[in-house]
């Protein structure tokens, strides 16, 4: 079977992710037993329950695409996006659900096409690259614009409050959306900078859920930070210089 080793790698990463989350669930259960006042495992919450398989698939996705030759991870990315979209619908986060269904899934489909059709001319074409300086600054500016746009939408369309109300929460939520949008886009073209934005996504998530007091999500995004950081280091070690345009 063509590229069978790539699919086997995806399968191994799914197994690793399942084992990691089984350990995490065990630790959270133990914490609830030792500290009954904690409410970490919310099996009665449908959105929370959907988030568990979404997170498992998401970790397998990250572990797989940290190999810049393994496009099979994006199939897991599509499944993750579907599950996360459903989760946000259950939570009433229709803007985030739209992002996953209408942006992330098309990006991941484009990544499958792009990565699977890249020809290996001695390995160079498969190596990740950094963005050149102009596109790097354009990406930073786009991140800020999307964050600001989401801030305004959250203020006037969803929360119906003042510009200075819940500032930190709205900024962090905007960073979650902007960083994940940019990270998904640049992964299509094997740009190492994508992982910097995945790290920003993880840090923003940790900050947001600290404020919201969601201990499980704090642990989860800390987990993502470690995995994304490992992938970033892996890509940095094999990245070539920016393309000259």
MOPERA-V598261 format. One line per field, one symbol per residue. burial: 1 if it has 16 or more other ideal C-beta (glycine too) atoms within 10 Angstrom, else 0. Layout:
burial: ???
This chain:
burial: 00000100110011001001100100010000000000010000000101110111111111111111111111111111111111111110100110111011101101110010000000000101111000100010001001100110011000000000010001111111111111111111111111111111111111111000010111111011101100110110001001000
